[in-house]
């Protein structure tokens, strides 16, 4: 048996026990009436999570990357022009996926740690007809929360579709697909939904579905063909693949937990514990990466600058070995320069925040980094008291 961990990285988060209990229930056949009723629940709860009335709202059997590939592969044909907004590691991933589909990709790049302005995207849209604009809503490599509404507006003014990578944001902050005008939204199960990785919710509207139907070439992937997957999740129950039954149980329970808690309470909880963590980190003398204001930062993913003279990897190893706490490393140009601390889903709790701050203070002192004793925990507790918690 693996040792227990407190998962406070960028994902996976700690699985909600009610999700794990649901996953341990007996398996059903994929066309058993009880199972298809569960599939219907999953679709309706997915609409709730994405704040959408889209007919097409279901999970892809695979990780968030599989769902991203399904969306792009099903919409984009070779030679189609795709604009990707890139200001972090997962923007780079969208570029790669689109290029592998044969798209002519134009990247609108921004500084890592900053959001993208809609004006350069609008300028790029004016240059040539474009099929798809792809944007990361929550960039977990930098902690940035990208506003989407203005980008959706300029995208539609030029006849293109907008796809948003909401892998980290669904269940942790607002993802208002219909109100913002997002045509395709893709999420993951293992972050703010606190379900094990393996099923990835997505939704797309009639405009996106029409674009898939008007393709001139066949979708290159059978497994990730959203047309076939939509039929599988429809009343037709097209026999496309055998869904991971236990994961369907788990995702339904994770979405139920979101629904039961309520959007406002859930988003407030994520903000509360993220802000308490950041108050504690500030008191320890640590710096948050990036200059964006709070409303453009992920409440539940905090990028922390590694202090000069501190061994980034050794700190993470000691946190795991001595305290059973996992925090995240970084990618690309930020590798070795920041830690990423997640307070997502079931992991977002007062207990976990205080334990993380106490452990981090202890480990940093071992690295020679000077902090006032208990400063981080005291600051977080003061934040909780001020919030009435």
Buried (B, 14 or more C-beta within 10 A) or exposed (E): EEEEBBBBBBBBBBBBEBBBEBBEEEEBEBEEEEBBEBBEBBBEBBBBBBBBEBBBBBBBBBBBBBBBBBBBBBBBBEEBBBBBBBBBBBBBBBBEBBBEBBBBBBBBBBEBBBBBBBEBBBEBBEEEEBBBBBBBBBBBBBBBBBBBEBBBBBBBEBEBBBBBBBBBBBBBBEBBBBEBBBBBBBBBBBBBBBBBBBBBBBBBBEBBBEBBEEBEEEBBBEBBBBBBBBBBBBEEEEEBEEBBBBBBBBBBBBBBBBBEBEBEEBBBBBBBBBBBBBBBBBBBBBEBBBEBEEEBBBBBBBBBBBBEEBEBEEBBEBBBEEBBBBBBBBBEEBEEBBBBBBBBBBBBBBEBBBBBBBBBBBBBEEBEBEBEEBBBBBBBBBBBEEEEE
